[in-house]
């Protein structure tokens, strides 16, 4: 998960701007933190469902 600083840098805005937008998003989604906001957004189909983890590849040894 990206930090507020990373998001601000990516969007060319201040960290305070990111915090303000996050507060508004949390309020609209009735969430207390980022994970709860993502969960709620997925429940409302505002975000796509989480991807399935990739199966681990098994090594084939030739001997």
Chimera marker file (.cmm) of the C-alpha trace (Angstrom):
<marker_set name="trace">
<marker id="1" x="0.000" y="0.000" z="0.000" r="1" g="1" b="0" radius="0.5"/>
<marker id="2" x="1.339" y="3.439" z="-0.879" r="1" g="1" b="0" radius="0.5"/>
<marker id="3" x="2.113" y="5.949" z="1.837" r="1" g="1" b="0" radius="0.5"/>
<marker id="4" x="0.588" y="9.427" z="1.870" r="1" g="1" b="0" radius="0.5"/>
<marker id="5" x="3.980" y="10.810" z="0.880" r="1" g="1" b="0" radius="0.5"/>
<marker id="6" x="4.226" y="8.437" z="-2.093" r="1" g="1" b="0" radius="0.5"/>
<marker id="7" x="0.709" y="9.335" z="-3.251" r="1" g="1" b="0" radius="0.5"/>
<marker id="8" x="1.466" y="13.057" z="-2.937" r="1" g="1" b="0" radius="0.5"/>
<marker id="9" x="4.650" y="12.675" z="-4.941" r="1" g="1" b="0" radius="0.5"/>
<marker id="10" x="2.896" y="10.654" z="-7.661" r="1" g="1" b="0" radius="0.5"/>
<marker id="11" x="0.096" y="13.236" z="-7.972" r="1" g="1" b="0" radius="0.5"/>
<marker id="12" x="2.288" y="16.341" z="-7.519" r="1" g="1" b="0" radius="0.5"/>
<marker id="13" x="0.277" y="17.567" z="-4.531" r="1" g="1" b="0" radius="0.5"/>
<marker id="14" x="1.152" y="18.125" z="-0.871" r="1" g="1" b="0" radius="0.5"/>
<marker id="15" x="0.828" y="15.448" z="1.783" r="1" g="1" b="0" radius="0.5"/>
<marker id="16" x="-1.817" y="17.637" z="3.475" r="1" g="1" b="0" radius="0.5"/>
<marker id="17" x="-3.892" y="17.577" z="0.278" r="1" g="1" b="0" radius="0.5"/>
<marker id="18" x="-3.734" y="13.778" z="0.259" r="1" g="1" b="0" radius="0.5"/>
<marker id="19" x="-4.775" y="13.664" z="3.929" r="1" g="1" b="0" radius="0.5"/>
<marker id="20" x="-7.718" y="15.984" z="3.267" r="1" g="1" b="0" radius="0.5"/>
<marker id="21" x="-8.953" y="13.889" z="0.348" r="1" g="1" b="0" radius="0.5"/>
<marker id="22" x="-8.544" y="10.687" z="2.362" r="1" g="1" b="0" radius="0.5"/>
<marker id="23" x="-10.615" y="12.134" z="5.220" r="1" g="1" b="0" radius="0.5"/>
<marker id="24" x="-13.392" y="12.985" z="2.760" r="1" g="1" b="0" radius="0.5"/>
<marker id="25" x="-13.258" y="9.516" z="1.214" r="1" g="1" b="0" radius="0.5"/>
<marker id="26" x="-13.358" y="7.849" z="4.645" r="1" g="1" b="0" radius="0.5"/>
<marker id="27" x="-16.354" y="9.953" z="5.636" r="1" g="1" b="0" radius="0.5"/>
<marker id="28" x="-18.261" y="9.164" z="2.427" r="1" g="1" b="0" radius="0.5"/>
<marker id="29" x="-17.561" y="5.449" z="2.758" r="1" g="1" b="0" radius="0.5"/>
<marker id="30" x="-18.146" y="5.435" z="6.532" r="1" g="1" b="0" radius="0.5"/>
<marker id="31" x="-14.668" y="3.976" z="7.023" r="1" g="1" b="0" radius="0.5"/>
<marker id="32" x="-12.102" y="4.600" z="9.733" r="1" g="1" b="0" radius="0.5"/>
<marker id="33" x="-8.972" y="3.699" z="7.788" r="1" g="1" b="0" radius="0.5"/>
<marker id="34" x="-7.632" y="2.900" z="4.333" r="1" g="1" b="0" radius="0.5"/>
<marker id="35" x="-8.268" y="-0.841" z="4.495" r="1" g="1" b="0" radius="0.5"/>
<marker id="36" x="-11.867" y="-0.330" z="5.607" r="1" g="1" b="0" radius="0.5"/>
<marker id="37" x="-12.369" y="2.212" z="2.819" r="1" g="1" b="0" radius="0.5"/>
<marker id="38" x="-11.077" y="-0.232" z="0.204" r="1" g="1" b="0" radius="0.5"/>
<marker id="39" x="-13.261" y="-3.015" z="1.602" r="1" g="1" b="0" radius="0.5"/>
<marker id="40" x="-16.333" y="-0.760" z="1.567" r="1" g="1" b="0" radius="0.5"/>
<marker id="41" x="-15.579" y="0.504" z="-1.948" r="1" g="1" b="0" radius="0.5"/>
<marker id="42" x="-15.325" y="-3.101" z="-3.160" r="1" g="1" b="0" radius="0.5"/>
<marker id="43" x="-18.612" y="-3.963" z="-1.438" r="1" g="1" b="0" radius="0.5"/>
<marker id="44" x="-20.225" y="-1.052" z="-3.302" r="1" g="1" b="0" radius="0.5"/>
<marker id="45" x="-18.525" y="-2.156" z="-6.551" r="1" g="1" b="0" radius="0.5"/>
<marker id="46" x="-16.643" y="1.124" z="-6.819" r="1" g="1" b="0" radius="0.5"/>
<marker id="47" x="-13.418" y="-0.889" z="-7.067" r="1" g="1" b="0" radius="0.5"/>
<marker id="48" x="-12.818" y="-4.209" z="-8.773" r="1" g="1" b="0" radius="0.5"/>
<marker id="49" x="-12.499" y="-7.274" z="-6.553" r="1" g="1" b="0" radius="0.5"/>
<marker id="50" x="-9.048" y="-8.247" z="-5.313" r="1" g="1" b="0" radius="0.5"/>
<marker id="51" x="-6.952" y="-10.309" z="-7.677" r="1" g="1" b="0" radius="0.5"/>
<marker id="52" x="-6.315" y="-13.949" z="-6.942" r="1" g="1" b="0" radius="0.5"/>
<marker id="53" x="-2.756" y="-14.593" z="-5.794" r="1" g="1" b="0" radius="0.5"/>
<marker id="54" x="-0.554" y="-16.155" z="-8.435" r="1" g="1" b="0" radius="0.5"/>
<marker id="55" x="0.058" y="-19.854" z="-7.959" r="1" g="1" b="0" radius="0.5"/>
<marker id="56" x="3.616" y="-20.590" z="-7.048" r="1" g="1" b="0" radius="0.5"/>
<marker id="57" x="5.525" y="-22.167" z="-9.879" r="1" g="1" b="0" radius="0.5"/>
<marker id="58" x="7.112" y="-25.517" z="-9.219" r="1" g="1" b="0" radius="0.5"/>
<marker id="59" x="10.618" y="-26.066" z="-10.453" r="1" g="1" b="0" radius="0.5"/>
<marker id="60" x="11.205" y="-28.905" z="-12.839" r="1" g="1" b="0" radius="0.5"/>
<marker id="61" x="14.524" y="-30.556" z="-12.403" r="1" g="1" b="0" radius="0.5"/>
<marker id="62" x="16.106" y="-32.478" z="-15.186" r="1" g="1" b="0" radius="0.5"/>
<marker id="63" x="18.510" y="-35.073" z="-14.017" r="1" g="1" b="0" radius="0.5"/>
<link id1="1" id2="2" r="1" g="1" b="0" radius="0.2"/>
<link id1="2" id2="3" r="1" g="1" b="0" radius="0.2"/>
<link id1="3" id2="4" r="1" g="1" b="0" radius="0.2"/>
<link id1="4" id2="5" r="1" g="1" b="0" radius="0.2"/>
<link id1="5" id2="6" r="1" g="1" b="0" radius="0.2"/>
<link id1="6" id2="7" r="1" g="1" b="0" radius="0.2"/>
<link id1="7" id2="8" r="1" g="1" b="0" radius="0.2"/>
<link id1="8" id2="9" r="1" g="1" b="0" radius="0.2"/>
<link id1="9" id2="10" r="1" g="1" b="0" radius="0.2"/>
<link id1="10" id2="11" r="1" g="1" b="0" radius="0.2"/>
<link id1="11" id2="12" r="1" g="1" b="0" radius="0.2"/>
<link id1="12" id2="13" r="1" g="1" b="0" radius="0.2"/>
<link id1="13" id2="14" r="1" g="1" b="0" radius="0.2"/>
<link id1="14" id2="15" r="1" g="1" b="0" radius="0.2"/>
<link id1="15" id2="16" r="1" g="1" b="0" radius="0.2"/>
<link id1="16" id2="17" r="1" g="1" b="0" radius="0.2"/>
<link id1="17" id2="18" r="1" g="1" b="0" radius="0.2"/>
<link id1="18" id2="19" r="1" g="1" b="0" radius="0.2"/>
<link id1="19" id2="20" r="1" g="1" b="0" radius="0.2"/>
<link id1="20" id2="21" r="1" g="1" b="0" radius="0.2"/>
<link id1="21" id2="22" r="1" g="1" b="0" radius="0.2"/>
<link id1="22" id2="23" r="1" g="1" b="0" radius="0.2"/>
<link id1="23" id2="24" r="1" g="1" b="0" radius="0.2"/>
<link id1="24" id2="25" r="1" g="1" b="0" radius="0.2"/>
<link id1="25" id2="26" r="1" g="1" b="0" radius="0.2"/>
<link id1="26" id2="27" r="1" g="1" b="0" radius="0.2"/>
<link id1="27" id2="28" r="1" g="1" b="0" radius="0.2"/>
<link id1="28" id2="29" r="1" g="1" b="0" radius="0.2"/>
<link id1="29" id2="30" r="1" g="1" b="0" radius="0.2"/>
<link id1="30" id2="31" r="1" g="1" b="0" radius="0.2"/>
<link id1="31" id2="32" r="1" g="1" b="0" radius="0.2"/>
<link id1="32" id2="33" r="1" g="1" b="0" radius="0.2"/>
<link id1="33" id2="34" r="1" g="1" b="0" radius="0.2"/>
<link id1="34" id2="35" r="1" g="1" b="0" radius="0.2"/>
<link id1="35" id2="36" r="1" g="1" b="0" radius="0.2"/>
<link id1="36" id2="37" r="1" g="1" b="0" radius="0.2"/>
<link id1="37" id2="38" r="1" g="1" b="0" radius="0.2"/>
<link id1="38" id2="39" r="1" g="1" b="0" radius="0.2"/>
<link id1="39" id2="40" r="1" g="1" b="0" radius="0.2"/>
<link id1="40" id2="41" r="1" g="1" b="0" radius="0.2"/>
<link id1="41" id2="42" r="1" g="1" b="0" radius="0.2"/>
<link id1="42" id2="43" r="1" g="1" b="0" radius="0.2"/>
<link id1="43" id2="44" r="1" g="1" b="0" radius="0.2"/>
<link id1="44" id2="45" r="1" g="1" b="0" radius="0.2"/>
<link id1="45" id2="46" r="1" g="1" b="0" radius="0.2"/>
<link id1="46" id2="47" r="1" g="1" b="0" radius="0.2"/>
<link id1="47" id2="48" r="1" g="1" b="0" radius="0.2"/>
<link id1="48" id2="49" r="1" g="1" b="0" radius="0.2"/>
<link id1="49" id2="50" r="1" g="1" b="0" radius="0.2"/>
<link id1="50" id2="51" r="1" g="1" b="0" radius="0.2"/>
<link id1="51" id2="52" r="1" g="1" b="0" radius="0.2"/>
<link id1="52" id2="53" r="1" g="1" b="0" radius="0.2"/>
<link id1="53" id2="54" r="1" g="1" b="0" radius="0.2"/>
<link id1="54" id2="55" r="1" g="1" b="0" radius="0.2"/>
<link id1="55" id2="56" r="1" g="1" b="0" radius="0.2"/>
<link id1="56" id2="57" r="1" g="1" b="0" radius="0.2"/>
<link id1="57" id2="58" r="1" g="1" b="0" radius="0.2"/>
<link id1="58" id2="59" r="1" g="1" b="0" radius="0.2"/>
<link id1="59" id2="60" r="1" g="1" b="0" radius="0.2"/>
<link id1="60" id2="61" r="1" g="1" b="0" radius="0.2"/>
<link id1="61" id2="62" r="1" g="1" b="0" radius="0.2"/>
<link id1="62" id2="63" r="1" g="1" b="0" radius="0.2"/>
</marker_set>
